[in-house]
Amino acid sequence: MDFGEAIRQLKAGEKVCRAGWNGKGMYIELQRPDLGSKMNVPYIYLVTPHGPSDKPLTLVPWLASQTDMLAEDWGIA
């Protein structure tokens, strides 16, 4: 799927990834802030399954590159 469809899927609650990403199990997800959150607008973060042993998942804010936006290898994670 293309980037536009990937964004639509994120907004619908799906986790999406690119076939071309180097890390296995990496995906992006949309975080919607709750009442206790310091964030006040939705944001996208990258999930990698290779964090420290006490935190097996690493979450980092994610921004799309031009390559990501033009890619057509997006899929549901």
Backbone as XML, in Angstrom:
<?xml version="1.0"?>
<chain id="A" units="angstrom">
  <residue number="1" name="MET">
    <atom name="N" x="0.849" y="-1.182" z="0.000"/>
    <atom name="CA" x="0.000" y="0.000" z="0.000"/>
    <atom name="C" x="0.886" y="1.234" z="0.000"/>
  </residue>
  <residue number="2" name="ASP">
    <atom name="N" x="0.327" y="2.368" z="-0.386"/>
    <atom name="CA" x="1.103" y="3.602" z="-0.394"/>
    <atom name="C" x="0.998" y="4.303" z="0.960"/>
  </residue>
  <residue number="3" name="PHE">
    <atom name="N" x="1.736" y="5.414" z="1.098"/>
    <atom name="CA" x="1.808" y="6.124" z="2.372"/>
    <atom name="C" x="0.448" y="6.682" z="2.795"/>
  </residue>
  <residue number="4" name="GLY">
    <atom name="N" x="-0.317" y="7.196" z="1.834"/>
    <atom name="CA" x="-1.639" y="7.727" z="2.162"/>
    <atom name="C" x="-2.534" y="6.676" z="2.792"/>
  </residue>
  <residue number="5" name="GLU">
    <atom name="N" x="-2.516" y="5.482" z="2.234"/>
    <atom name="CA" x="-3.317" y="4.395" z="2.798"/>
    <atom name="C" x="-2.758" y="3.975" z="4.152"/>
  </residue>
  <residue number="6" name="ALA">
    <atom name="N" x="-1.444" y="3.990" z="4.304"/>
    <atom name="CA" x="-0.836" y="3.648" z="5.599"/>
    <atom name="C" x="-1.310" y="4.616" z="6.682"/>
  </residue>
  <residue number="7" name="ILE">
    <atom name="N" x="-1.394" y="5.901" z="6.357"/>
    <atom name="CA" x="-1.882" y="6.895" z="7.324"/>
    <atom name="C" x="-3.349" y="6.633" z="7.656"/>
  </residue>
  <residue number="8" name="ARG">
    <atom name="N" x="-4.153" y="6.310" z="6.651"/>
    <atom name="CA" x="-5.568" y="5.994" z="6.910"/>
    <atom name="C" x="-5.680" y="4.785" z="7.840"/>
  </residue>
  <residue number="9" name="GLN">
    <atom name="N" x="-4.841" y="3.790" z="7.624"/>
    <atom name="CA" x="-4.860" y="2.596" z="8.479"/>
    <atom name="C" x="-4.418" y="2.942" z="9.905"/>
  </residue>
  <residue number="10" name="LEU">
    <atom name="N" x="-3.406" y="3.806" z="10.044"/>
    <atom name="CA" x="-2.984" y="4.257" z="11.378"/>
    <atom name="C" x="-4.146" y="4.923" z="12.105"/>
  </residue>
  <residue number="11" name="LYS">
    <atom name="N" x="-4.840" y="5.809" z="11.421"/>
    <atom name="CA" x="-5.973" y="6.520" z="12.024"/>
    <atom name="C" x="-7.095" y="5.570" z="12.410"/>
  </residue>
  <residue number="12" name="ALA">
    <atom name="N" x="-7.180" y="4.438" z="11.719"/>
    <atom name="CA" x="-8.207" y="3.433" z="12.020"/>
    <atom name="C" x="-7.764" y="2.485" z="13.142"/>
  </residue>
  <residue number="13" name="GLY">
    <atom name="N" x="-6.545" y="2.694" z="13.667"/>
    <atom name="CA" x="-6.086" y="1.883" z="14.788"/>
    <atom name="C" x="-5.126" y="0.759" z="14.445"/>
  </residue>
  <residue number="14" name="GLU">
    <atom name="N" x="-4.748" y="0.643" z="13.167"/>
    <atom name="CA" x="-3.817" y="-0.421" z="12.767"/>
    <atom name="C" x="-2.370" y="-0.021" z="13.040"/>
  </residue>
  <residue number="15" name="LYS">
    <atom name="N" x="-1.513" y="-1.012" z="13.178"/>
    <atom name="CA" x="-0.065" y="-0.827" z="13.234"/>
    <atom name="C" x="0.438" y="-1.082" z="11.823"/>
  </residue>
  <residue number="16" name="VAL">
    <atom name="N" x="1.300" y="-0.206" z="11.316"/>
    <atom name="CA" x="1.793" y="-0.375" z="9.952"/>
    <atom name="C" x="3.316" y="-0.375" z="9.921"/>
  </residue>
  <residue number="17" name="CYS">
    <atom name="N" x="3.851" y="-0.965" z="8.864"/>
    <atom name="CA" x="5.303" y="-1.061" z="8.702"/>
    <atom name="C" x="5.640" y="-1.036" z="7.222"/>
  </residue>
  <residue number="18" name="ARG">
    <atom name="N" x="6.938" y="-0.899" z="6.943"/>
    <atom name="CA" x="7.425" y="-0.974" z="5.570"/>
    <atom name="C" x="8.181" y="-2.267" z="5.379"/>
  </residue>
  <residue number="19" name="ALA">
    <atom name="N" x="8.030" y="-2.872" z="4.233"/>
    <atom name="CA" x="8.773" y="-4.092" z="3.916"/>
    <atom name="C" x="10.265" y="-3.795" z="3.835"/>
  </residue>
  <residue number="20" name="GLY">
    <atom name="N" x="10.631" y="-2.564" z="3.477"/>
    <atom name="CA" x="12.026" y="-2.198" z="3.303"/>
    <atom name="C" x="12.770" y="-1.819" z="4.571"/>
  </residue>
  <residue number="21" name="TRP">
    <atom name="N" x="12.105" y="-1.801" z="5.723"/>
    <atom name="CA" x="12.798" y="-1.449" z="6.960"/>
    <atom name="C" x="13.758" y="-2.548" z="7.364"/>
  </residue>
  <residue number="22" name="ASN">
    <atom name="N" x="14.889" y="-2.146" z="7.941"/>
    <atom name="CA" x="15.952" y="-3.091" z="8.284"/>
    <atom name="C" x="15.620" y="-4.000" z="9.461"/>
  </residue>
  <residue number="23" name="GLY">
    <atom name="N" x="14.946" y="-3.486" z="10.470"/>
    <atom name="CA" x="14.692" y="-4.278" z="11.670"/>
    <atom name="C" x="13.442" y="-5.128" z="11.561"/>
  </residue>
  <residue number="24" name="LYS">
    <atom name="N" x="13.545" y="-6.379" z="11.927"/>
    <atom name="CA" x="12.366" y="-7.251" z="11.939"/>
    <atom name="C" x="11.487" y="-6.871" z="13.125"/>
  </residue>
  <residue number="25" name="GLY">
    <atom name="N" x="10.195" y="-6.837" z="12.903"/>
    <atom name="CA" x="9.264" y="-6.531" z="13.981"/>
    <atom name="C" x="9.064" y="-5.051" z="14.242"/>
  </residue>
  <residue number="26" name="MET">
    <atom name="N" x="9.677" y="-4.175" z="13.452"/>
    <atom name="CA" x="9.495" y="-2.735" z="13.627"/>
    <atom name="C" x="8.169" y="-2.314" z="12.995"/>
  </residue>
  <residue number="27" name="TYR">
    <atom name="N" x="7.474" y="-1.400" z="13.655"/>
    <atom name="CA" x="6.235" y="-0.863" z="13.103"/>
    <atom name="C" x="5.974" y="0.508" z="13.704"/>
  </residue>
  <residue number="28" name="ILE">
    <atom name="N" x="5.052" y="1.256" z="13.098"/>
    <atom name="CA" x="4.638" y="2.535" z="13.668"/>
    <atom name="C" x="3.193" y="2.421" z="14.124"/>
  </residue>
  <residue number="29" name="GLU">
    <atom name="N" x="2.881" y="3.256" z="15.090"/>
    <atom name="CA" x="1.549" y="3.235" z="15.684"/>
    <atom name="C" x="1.164" y="4.668" z="16.052"/>
  </residue>
  <residue number="30" name="LEU">
    <atom name="N" x="-0.115" y="4.964" z="15.966"/>
    <atom name="CA" x="-0.624" y="6.279" z="16.340"/>
    <atom name="C" x="-0.978" y="6.265" z="17.820"/>
  </residue>
  <residue number="31" name="GLN">
    <atom name="N" x="-0.452" y="7.221" z="18.560"/>
    <atom name="CA" x="-0.759" y="7.350" z="19.985"/>
    <atom name="C" x="-1.719" y="8.512" z="20.158"/>
  </residue>
  <residue number="32" name="ARG">
    <atom name="N" x="-2.835" y="8.234" z="20.752"/>
    <atom name="CA" x="-3.799" y="9.289" z="21.050"/>
    <atom name="C" x="-3.690" y="9.595" z="22.542"/>
  </residue>
  <residue number="33" name="PRO">
    <atom name="N" x="-3.387" y="10.844" z="22.901"/>
    <atom name="CA" x="-3.183" y="11.169" z="24.312"/>
    <atom name="C" x="-4.460" y="11.002" z="25.129"/>
  </residue>
  <residue number="34" name="ASP">
    <atom name="N" x="-4.275" y="10.601" z="26.385"/>
    <atom name="CA" x="-5.409" y="10.511" z="27.302"/>
    <atom name="C" x="-5.346" y="11.702" z="28.264"/>
  </residue>
  <residue number="35" name="LEU">
    <atom name="N" x="-6.225" y="11.735" z="29.233"/>
    <atom name="CA" x="-6.297" y="12.881" z="30.143"/>
    <atom name="C" x="-5.017" y="13.083" z="30.940"/>
  </residue>
  <residue number="36" name="GLY">
    <atom name="N" x="-4.291" y="12.014" z="31.259"/>
    <atom name="CA" x="-3.075" y="12.127" z="32.053"/>
    <atom name="C" x="-1.815" y="12.346" z="31.239"/>
  </residue>
  <residue number="37" name="SER">
    <atom name="N" x="-1.943" y="12.452" z="29.935"/>
    <atom name="CA" x="-0.778" y="12.559" z="29.058"/>
    <atom name="C" x="-0.230" y="13.981" z="29.015"/>
  </residue>
  <residue number="38" name="LYS">
    <atom name="N" x="1.078" y="14.091" z="28.831"/>
    <atom name="CA" x="1.698" y="15.401" z="28.639"/>
    <atom name="C" x="1.504" y="15.889" z="27.205"/>
  </residue>
  <residue number="39" name="MET">
    <atom name="N" x="1.225" y="14.969" z="26.304"/>
    <atom name="CA" x="0.965" y="15.337" z="24.911"/>
    <atom name="C" x="-0.508" y="15.734" z="24.790"/>
  </residue>
  <residue number="40" name="ASN">
    <atom name="N" x="-0.800" y="16.676" z="23.896"/>
    <atom name="CA" x="-2.198" y="17.091" z="23.749"/>
    <atom name="C" x="-2.748" y="16.869" z="22.343"/>
  </residue>
  <residue number="41" name="VAL">
    <atom name="N" x="-1.929" y="16.303" z="21.455"/>
    <atom name="CA" x="-2.381" y="15.955" z="20.111"/>
    <atom name="C" x="-1.863" y="14.558" z="19.774"/>
  </residue>
  <residue number="42" name="PRO">
    <atom name="N" x="-2.528" y="13.847" z="18.870"/>
    <atom name="CA" x="-2.032" y="12.523" z="18.478"/>
    <atom name="C" x="-0.637" y="12.623" z="17.850"/>
  </residue>
  <residue number="43" name="TYR">
    <atom name="N" x="0.140" y="11.581" z="18.013"/>
    <atom name="CA" x="1.476" y="11.528" z="17.416"/>
    <atom name="C" x="1.798" y="10.091" z="17.034"/>
  </residue>
  <residue number="44" name="ILE">
    <atom name="N" x="2.784" y="9.932" z="16.157"/>
    <atom name="CA" x="3.185" y="8.611" z="15.666"/>
    <atom name="C" x="4.510" y="8.238" z="16.310"/>
  </residue>
  <residue number="45" name="TYR">
    <atom name="N" x="4.613" y="6.993" z="16.747"/>
    <atom name="CA" x="5.889" y="6.518" z="17.268"/>
    <atom name="C" x="6.271" y="5.201" z="16.620"/>
  </residue>
  <residue number="46" name="LEU">
    <atom name="N" x="7.589" y="4.961" z="16.593"/>
    <atom name="CA" x="8.166" y="3.741" z="16.045"/>
    <atom name="C" x="8.392" y="2.759" z="17.182"/>
  </residue>
  <residue number="47" name="VAL">
    <atom name="N" x="7.966" y="1.534" z="16.989"/>
    <atom name="CA" x="8.163" y="0.474" z="17.974"/>
    <atom name="C" x="9.219" y="-0.486" z="17.434"/>
  </residue>
  <residue number="48" name="THR">
    <atom name="N" x="10.248" y="-0.719" z="18.231"/>
    <atom name="CA" x="11.262" y="-1.717" z="17.872"/>
    <atom name="C" x="11.302" y="-2.765" z="18.971"/>
  </residue>
  <residue number="49" name="PRO">
    <atom name="N" x="11.380" y="-4.031" z="18.627"/>
    <atom name="CA" x="11.325" y="-5.103" z="19.622"/>
    <atom name="C" x="12.674" y="-5.423" z="20.259"/>
  </residue>
  <residue number="50" name="HIS">
    <atom name="N" x="13.663" y="-4.553" z="20.078"/>
    <atom name="CA" x="15.005" y="-4.883" z="20.555"/>
    <atom name="C" x="15.477" y="-3.942" z="21.649"/>
  </residue>
  <residue number="51" name="GLY">
    <atom name="N" x="14.609" y="-3.603" z="22.591"/>
    <atom name="CA" x="14.995" y="-2.727" z="23.687"/>
    <atom name="C" x="15.764" y="-3.482" z="24.756"/>
  </residue>
  <residue number="52" name="PRO">
    <atom name="N" x="16.121" y="-2.796" z="25.843"/>
    <atom name="CA" x="16.803" y="-3.459" z="26.957"/>
    <atom name="C" x="15.952" y="-4.585" z="27.532"/>
  </residue>
  <residue number="53" name="SER">
    <atom name="N" x="16.567" y="-5.498" z="28.242"/>
    <atom name="CA" x="15.847" y="-6.677" z="28.742"/>
    <atom name="C" x="14.695" y="-6.319" z="29.671"/>
  </residue>
  <residue number="54" name="ASP">
    <atom name="N" x="14.804" y="-5.208" z="30.409"/>
    <atom name="CA" x="13.710" y="-4.819" z="31.298"/>
    <atom name="C" x="12.584" y="-4.110" z="30.547"/>
  </residue>
  <residue number="55" name="LYS">
    <atom name="N" x="12.853" y="-3.676" z="29.322"/>
    <atom name="CA" x="11.847" y="-3.039" z="28.464"/>
    <atom name="C" x="12.020" y="-3.611" z="27.065"/>
  </residue>
  <residue number="56" name="PRO">
    <atom name="N" x="11.377" y="-4.730" z="26.767"/>
    <atom name="CA" x="11.620" y="-5.398" z="25.487"/>
    <atom name="C" x="11.220" y="-4.594" z="24.254"/>
  </residue>
  <residue number="57" name="LEU">
    <atom name="N" x="10.374" y="-3.589" z="24.408"/>
    <atom name="CA" x="9.994" y="-2.737" z="23.278"/>
    <atom name="C" x="10.570" y="-1.344" z="23.486"/>
  </residue>
  <residue number="58" name="THR">
    <atom name="N" x="11.083" y="-0.751" z="22.435"/>
    <atom name="CA" x="11.563" y="0.622" z="22.478"/>
    <atom name="C" x="10.600" y="1.477" z="21.661"/>
  </residue>
  <residue number="59" name="LEU">
    <atom name="N" x="10.136" y="2.579" z="22.238"/>
    <atom name="CA" x="9.214" y="3.495" z="21.566"/>
    <atom name="C" x="9.917" y="4.827" z="21.355"/>
  </residue>
  <residue number="60" name="VAL">
    <atom name="N" x="9.955" y="5.300" z="20.118"/>
    <atom name="CA" x="10.558" y="6.598" z="19.820"/>
    <atom name="C" x="9.647" y="7.365" z="18.869"/>
  </residue>
  <residue number="61" name="PRO">
    <atom name="N" x="9.575" y="8.695" z="19.010"/>
    <atom name="CA" x="8.787" y="9.481" z="18.061"/>
    <atom name="C" x="9.291" y="9.233" z="16.645"/>
  </residue>
  <residue number="62" name="TRP">
    <atom name="N" x="8.386" y="9.262" z="15.681"/>
    <atom name="CA" x="8.748" y="8.945" z="14.303"/>
    <atom name="C" x="8.268" y="10.027" z="13.361"/>
  </residue>
  <residue number="63" name="LEU">
    <atom name="N" x="9.122" y="10.397" z="12.414"/>
    <atom name="CA" x="8.770" y="11.315" z="11.329"/>
    <atom name="C" x="9.061" y="10.622" z="10.010"/>
  </residue>
  <residue number="64" name="ALA">
    <atom name="N" x="8.177" y="10.758" z="9.066"/>
    <atom name="CA" x="8.367" y="10.140" z="7.751"/>
    <atom name="C" x="9.431" y="10.883" z="6.954"/>
  </residue>
  <residue number="65" name="SER">
    <atom name="N" x="10.284" y="10.128" z="6.282"/>
    <atom name="CA" x="11.245" y="10.712" z="5.341"/>
    <atom name="C" x="10.558" y="10.830" z="3.976"/>
  </residue>
  <residue number="66" name="GLN">
    <atom name="N" x="11.203" y="11.502" z="3.041"/>
    <atom name="CA" x="10.654" y="11.569" z="1.689"/>
    <atom name="C" x="10.555" y="10.173" z="1.089"/>
  </residue>
  <residue number="67" name="THR">
    <atom name="N" x="11.542" y="9.341" z="1.372"/>
    <atom name="CA" x="11.521" y="7.964" z="0.875"/>
    <atom name="C" x="10.317" y="7.214" z="1.427"/>
  </residue>
  <residue number="68" name="ASP">
    <atom name="N" x="10.034" y="7.384" z="2.736"/>
    <atom name="CA" x="8.868" y="6.735" z="3.342"/>
    <atom name="C" x="7.578" y="7.206" z="2.675"/>
  </residue>
  <residue number="69" name="MET">
    <atom name="N" x="7.475" y="8.513" z="2.431"/>
    <atom name="CA" x="6.249" y="9.064" z="1.854"/>
    <atom name="C" x="6.012" y="8.608" z="0.419"/>
  </residue>
  <residue number="70" name="LEU">
    <atom name="N" x="7.077" y="8.336" z="-0.315"/>
    <atom name="CA" x="6.939" y="7.917" z="-1.710"/>
    <atom name="C" x="6.900" y="6.400" z="-1.881"/>
  </residue>
  <residue number="71" name="ALA">
    <atom name="N" x="7.178" y="5.669" z="-0.814"/>
    <atom name="CA" x="7.236" y="4.204" z="-0.891"/>
    <atom name="C" x="5.848" y="3.597" z="-1.066"/>
  </residue>
  <residue number="72" name="GLU">
    <atom name="N" x="5.808" y="2.442" z="-1.700"/>
    <atom name="CA" x="4.558" y="1.702" z="-1.872"/>
    <atom name="C" x="4.667" y="0.304" z="-1.289"/>
  </residue>
  <residue number="73" name="ASP">
    <atom name="N" x="5.592" y="0.149" z="-0.318"/>
    <atom name="CA" x="5.778" y="-1.158" z="0.322"/>
    <atom name="C" x="5.246" y="-1.186" z="1.754"/>
  </residue>
  <residue number="74" name="TRP">
    <atom name="N" x="4.288" y="-0.308" z="2.049"/>
    <atom name="CA" x="3.673" y="-0.282" z="3.375"/>
    <atom name="C" x="2.722" y="-1.461" z="3.535"/>
  </residue>
  <residue number="75" name="GLY">
    <atom name="N" x="2.610" y="-1.955" z="4.760"/>
    <atom name="CA" x="1.683" y="-3.043" z="5.040"/>
    <atom name="C" x="1.222" y="-3.002" z="6.481"/>
  </residue>
  <residue number="76" name="ILE">
    <atom name="N" x="0.239" y="-3.811" z="6.800"/>
    <atom name="CA" x="-0.246" y="-3.943" z="8.177"/>
    <atom name="C" x="0.757" y="-4.799" z="8.947"/>
  </residue>
  <residue number="77" name="ALA">
    <atom name="N" x="1.142" y="-4.319" z="10.125"/>
    <atom name="CA" x="2.137" y="-5.053" z="10.937"/>
    <atom name="C" x="1.486" y="-6.206" z="11.671"/>
  </residue>
</chain>
